[in-house]
Amino acid sequence: MNFLRIIILFSIFLGCNLTRVFSQENSFLKLSENIEIKDNQIKNIESEILSINLVNSLSLKPQQAAFILEEAKNLKALYGQCYIKSLEVKQDLLVVYAKIKEQLEVGKLVWNTPLHFQWDHYTGKIDDLSALMQDAIEESVKKVESQLEDFQLQALDGFSDCIMPSYNEGFIGQSPKSSSFEYILENIKAMPESVYAAEKKRFAQQELDRIKAGYRNYNCQHYNSRGSKKDILRAAEEVRKMDKVLFELKKEELGRKLQEKMIDTPPLMNRKQRIIELLLSEQAIPILEKRANKKPF
């Protein structure tokens, strides 16, 4: 009787714990699904913001926005046609691949057989559709580029994919200020020898801490964890050996080299890639529509 009671109690305990485990598992799955949904929502909003930033950086006139919008819509329509045709061709290609696999599994060759010619035919069709789309993109890029003014092309060349891009200094005839890394080198160069000898390690650590803090939440550029105090000290030693004239000539280059060691910067796309991004971005179309319908001042 006692044994039976133990079995019953154990079953109840096990059932309660299994229920709790399954409940926790379901909660975890729901949490994971919610996180994935939120992540997708964030990615979508980020894409929209990047498209807005790109369009805003160009300061498009309504007629320019209308022209780009028309090109974007034409490309979208062509892509839809090519996509439907490619699905039809790929369905036939899958059948051919299945037959090729069957032949190869029994040791038969397919070279110069009807299957070979069918494979060649369908892959050629897919290549033709890709070439048609690529040619249309290239043509649209040329048209859009011809519609943009010099300052807009410069804006394209200097644009970074950032949620909050910083002001591009030196734009439209302004003289760019020295970078923070040039300031570091200027401070090092200006130190008296006695001060530098006593303070160089402390100064390098101070600058490293400042760089880490300054670039922690900087959305376009981020502190490179491989960067170290030694990189700052090496740059300091190089600067200290230079005379004033050579330093003034080289400080921009040296500042850029130090920055490359300390900071991860996303690579810039070239002008053509930016225009392609603008034309093919799903999020850019409603933004361009607003700009095209905006009344000029």
C-alpha positions as CSV (number, residue, x, y, z in Angstrom):
1,M,0.0,0.0,0.0
2,N,2.8,2.3,0.9
3,F,4.6,1.4,-2.3
4,L,1.4,2.2,-4.3
5,R,1.1,5.6,-2.5
6,I,4.8,6.4,-3.3
7,I,4.1,5.5,-7.0
8,I,1.0,7.8,-7.1
9,L,2.9,10.7,-5.4
10,F,5.8,10.3,-7.7
11,S,3.5,10.3,-10.7
12,I,1.8,13.5,-9.5
13,F,5.2,15.1,-8.9
14,L,6.4,14.0,-12.3
15,G,3.3,15.2,-14.0
16,C,3.5,18.6,-12.3
17,N,7.1,19.0,-13.3
18,L,6.5,17.9,-16.9
19,T,3.6,20.4,-17.1
20,R,5.9,23.1,-15.7
21,V,8.7,22.1,-18.2
22,F,6.2,22.1,-21.2
23,S,4.8,25.4,-19.9
24,Q,8.3,26.9,-19.7
25,E,9.1,25.6,-23.2
26,N,6.0,27.1,-24.7
27,S,6.8,30.4,-23.0
28,F,10.3,30.3,-24.4
29,L,9.0,29.5,-27.9
30,K,6.6,32.4,-27.6
31,L,9.3,34.7,-26.4
32,S,11.6,33.6,-29.3
33,E,8.8,34.2,-31.8
34,N,8.1,37.7,-30.3
35,I,11.8,38.5,-30.4
36,E,12.0,37.4,-34.0
37,I,9.0,39.5,-34.9
38,K,10.5,42.5,-33.1
39,D,13.8,42.0,-34.9
40,N,12.1,41.9,-38.3
41,Q,10.1,45.0,-37.4
42,I,13.3,46.8,-36.4
43,K,15.1,45.7,-39.6
44,N,12.2,47.0,-41.7
45,I,12.1,50.3,-40.0
46,E,15.9,50.6,-40.2
47,S,15.6,50.0,-44.0
48,E,13.0,52.7,-44.3
49,I,15.1,55.2,-42.3
50,L,18.2,54.4,-44.5
51,S,16.1,55.0,-47.6
52,I,14.8,58.3,-46.2
53,N,18.3,59.4,-45.3
54,L,19.6,58.5,-48.8
55,V,16.7,60.5,-50.5
56,N,17.1,63.4,-48.1
57,S,20.9,63.6,-48.7
58,L,20.1,64.3,-52.4
59,S,17.8,67.3,-51.9
60,L,15.8,66.2,-54.9
61,K,13.6,68.6,-56.9
62,P,10.1,67.3,-57.5
63,Q,10.8,66.6,-61.2
64,Q,14.0,64.7,-60.3
65,A,12.1,62.6,-57.7
66,A,9.3,61.9,-60.3
67,F,11.9,60.8,-62.9
68,I,13.7,58.4,-60.4
69,L,10.3,57.1,-59.3
70,E,9.3,56.3,-62.8
71,E,12.6,54.4,-63.4
72,A,12.2,52.5,-60.1
73,K,8.6,51.5,-61.0
74,N,9.7,50.3,-64.4
75,L,12.4,48.2,-62.9
76,K,10.1,46.8,-60.3
77,A,7.6,45.8,-63.1
78,L,10.4,44.2,-65.2
79,Y,11.7,42.3,-62.2
80,G,8.2,40.9,-61.5
81,Q,7.9,39.7,-65.1
82,C,11.4,38.2,-65.0
83,Y,10.7,36.6,-61.6
84,I,7.5,34.8,-62.9
85,K,9.3,33.6,-66.0
86,S,12.3,32.3,-64.0
87,L,10.0,30.4,-61.7
88,E,8.4,28.6,-64.7
89,V,11.9,27.8,-66.1
90,K,13.2,26.6,-62.8
91,Q,10.3,24.3,-62.4
92,D,11.3,22.6,-65.7
93,L,15.0,22.8,-64.7
94,L,14.2,20.9,-61.5
95,V,12.7,18.1,-63.5
96,V,15.8,17.9,-65.6
97,Y,18.1,17.9,-62.6
98,A,16.1,15.0,-61.1
99,K,16.6,13.0,-64.3
100,I,20.3,13.8,-64.4
101,K,20.6,12.7,-60.8
102,E,18.9,9.3,-61.6
103,Q,21.3,8.8,-64.6
104,L,24.4,9.6,-62.6
105,E,23.3,7.4,-59.7
106,V,23.4,4.3,-61.9
107,G,26.7,5.3,-63.5
108,K,25.4,6.6,-66.8
109,L,26.9,9.7,-68.5
110,V,24.7,12.6,-69.5
111,W,27.2,14.6,-71.6
112,N,25.9,15.2,-75.2
113,T,22.6,13.5,-74.3
114,P,19.1,15.0,-74.6
115,L,19.3,15.7,-70.8
116,H,22.5,17.7,-71.4
117,F,20.8,19.8,-74.1
118,Q,17.7,20.4,-71.9
119,W,19.9,21.5,-69.0
120,D,21.7,23.9,-71.4
121,H,18.4,25.2,-72.7
122,Y,16.9,26.0,-69.4
123,T,20.0,27.4,-67.7
124,G,20.5,29.6,-70.8
125,K,16.9,31.0,-70.4
126,I,17.7,31.9,-66.7
127,D,20.9,33.6,-67.8
128,D,19.0,35.5,-70.5
129,L,16.5,36.8,-67.9
130,S,19.3,37.8,-65.5
131,A,21.1,39.6,-68.4
132,L,17.8,41.4,-69.4
133,M,17.4,42.6,-65.8
134,Q,21.0,43.7,-65.5
135,D,21.0,45.6,-68.7
136,A,17.8,47.4,-67.6
137,I,19.4,48.4,-64.3
138,E,22.6,49.7,-66.0
139,E,20.5,51.8,-68.4
140,S,18.4,53.2,-65.5
141,V,21.5,54.1,-63.5
142,K,22.9,56.1,-66.4
143,K,19.6,57.9,-66.9
144,V,19.4,58.8,-63.2
145,E,23.0,59.9,-63.0
146,S,22.4,62.2,-65.9
147,Q,19.5,63.9,-64.0
148,L,21.5,64.7,-60.9
149,E,23.5,67.8,-60.3
150,D,27.2,67.9,-59.2
151,F,26.4,68.5,-55.5
152,Q,23.9,65.6,-55.5
153,L,26.5,63.3,-57.1
154,Q,28.9,64.4,-54.3
155,A,26.3,63.6,-51.7
156,L,25.9,60.1,-53.2
157,D,29.7,59.5,-53.2
158,G,29.9,60.5,-49.5
159,F,26.8,58.9,-48.2
160,S,27.0,56.3,-45.4
161,D,24.4,53.7,-44.4
162,C,23.6,55.2,-41.0
163,I,20.5,55.6,-39.0
164,M,21.7,59.0,-37.8
165,P,24.4,60.1,-40.3
166,S,26.6,62.9,-39.1
167,Y,27.0,66.2,-40.9
168,N,29.5,65.8,-43.8
169,E,32.1,68.5,-43.1
170,G,33.8,70.1,-46.1
171,F,30.7,69.7,-48.2
172,I,29.8,72.4,-50.7
173,G,33.1,74.4,-50.5
174,Q,33.6,74.3,-46.7
175,S,37.0,73.5,-45.2
176,P,36.8,70.3,-43.2
177,K,38.0,70.5,-39.6
178,S,40.7,68.3,-38.3
179,S,39.5,64.8,-37.2
180,S,39.7,63.8,-33.5
181,F,42.6,61.6,-34.4
182,E,44.6,64.5,-35.8
183,Y,43.9,66.3,-32.6
184,I,45.5,63.4,-30.7
185,L,48.6,63.6,-32.8
186,E,48.7,67.4,-32.6
187,N,48.6,67.2,-28.8
188,I,51.4,64.6,-28.8
189,K,53.5,66.7,-31.1
190,A,53.1,69.8,-28.9
191,M,54.2,68.2,-25.7
192,P,57.6,69.2,-24.3
193,E,60.0,66.3,-24.2
194,S,60.0,66.0,-20.4
195,V,56.2,66.0,-20.2
196,Y,55.9,63.4,-23.1
197,A,58.5,61.1,-21.5
198,A,56.7,61.1,-18.1
199,E,53.1,61.2,-19.4
200,K,53.0,59.2,-22.7
201,K,51.6,56.0,-21.3
202,R,49.0,57.8,-19.2
203,F,48.1,60.0,-22.1
204,A,47.7,57.0,-24.5
205,Q,45.5,55.2,-22.0
206,Q,43.4,58.4,-21.5
207,E,42.9,58.7,-25.3
208,L,42.1,55.0,-25.7
209,D,39.4,55.3,-23.0
210,R,38.0,58.4,-24.7
211,I,37.9,56.7,-28.1
212,K,36.1,53.7,-26.6
213,A,33.5,55.9,-24.8
214,G,33.1,58.2,-27.8
215,Y,32.4,55.5,-30.4
216,R,30.4,53.1,-28.2
217,N,27.1,54.3,-29.4
218,Y,28.2,55.9,-32.7
219,N,26.0,54.2,-35.2
220,C,28.2,54.6,-38.3
221,Q,31.5,53.8,-36.8
222,H,32.5,51.6,-33.9
223,Y,35.6,51.1,-31.7
224,N,37.7,48.3,-33.0
225,S,38.4,45.9,-30.1
226,R,41.8,45.1,-31.8
227,G,42.9,48.7,-31.4
228,S,45.1,49.2,-28.4
229,K,47.2,51.7,-26.4
230,K,50.3,50.4,-28.3
231,D,48.8,51.7,-31.6
232,I,48.5,55.2,-30.1
233,L,52.1,55.0,-28.7
234,R,53.5,53.9,-32.1
235,A,51.8,56.8,-33.9
236,A,53.1,59.1,-31.1
237,E,56.7,57.9,-31.6
238,E,56.4,58.4,-35.4
239,V,55.0,62.0,-34.9
240,R,57.7,63.0,-32.4
241,K,60.5,62.2,-34.8
242,M,59.1,64.6,-37.5
243,D,59.9,68.2,-37.8
244,K,57.0,70.7,-37.8
245,V,56.8,71.2,-41.5
246,L,56.7,67.4,-42.3
247,F,54.1,66.9,-39.5
248,E,51.8,69.5,-41.0
249,L,52.1,67.9,-44.4
250,K,51.5,64.3,-43.1
251,K,49.2,64.8,-40.1
252,E,46.0,64.2,-42.1
253,E,47.3,60.9,-43.5
254,L,48.7,59.8,-40.1
255,G,45.4,60.7,-38.4
256,R,43.5,58.6,-40.9
257,K,45.9,55.6,-40.4
258,L,45.4,55.8,-36.6
259,Q,41.7,56.0,-37.1
260,E,41.7,52.9,-39.3
261,K,43.5,51.0,-36.6
262,M,41.2,52.1,-33.8
263,I,37.8,52.4,-35.5
264,D,35.7,50.0,-37.7
265,T,34.0,52.1,-40.4
266,P,31.5,50.6,-42.9
267,P,32.8,50.6,-46.4
268,L,31.3,53.2,-48.7
269,M,29.4,52.1,-51.8
270,N,30.4,53.6,-55.1
271,R,28.0,56.0,-56.9
272,K,26.6,53.3,-59.2
273,Q,25.8,51.0,-56.2
274,R,24.0,53.9,-54.4
275,I,21.8,54.6,-57.4
276,I,21.0,50.9,-57.8
277,E,20.1,50.8,-54.1
278,L,17.8,53.8,-54.6
279,L,16.1,52.3,-57.7
280,L,15.6,48.8,-56.2
281,S,14.7,49.7,-52.7
282,E,11.1,48.8,-51.9
283,Q,11.1,51.5,-49.2
284,A,12.3,54.2,-51.5
285,I,9.2,54.2,-53.7
286,P,6.7,55.8,-51.2
287,I,9.4,58.3,-50.2
288,L,10.0,59.3,-53.8
289,E,6.3,59.6,-54.4
290,K,6.1,62.2,-51.5
291,R,9.1,64.1,-52.9
292,A,7.6,64.0,-56.5
293,N,4.3,65.5,-55.2
294,K,6.0,68.1,-53.0
295,K,5.4,71.7,-54.2
296,P,8.6,73.6,-54.8
297,F,9.3,76.6,-52.5
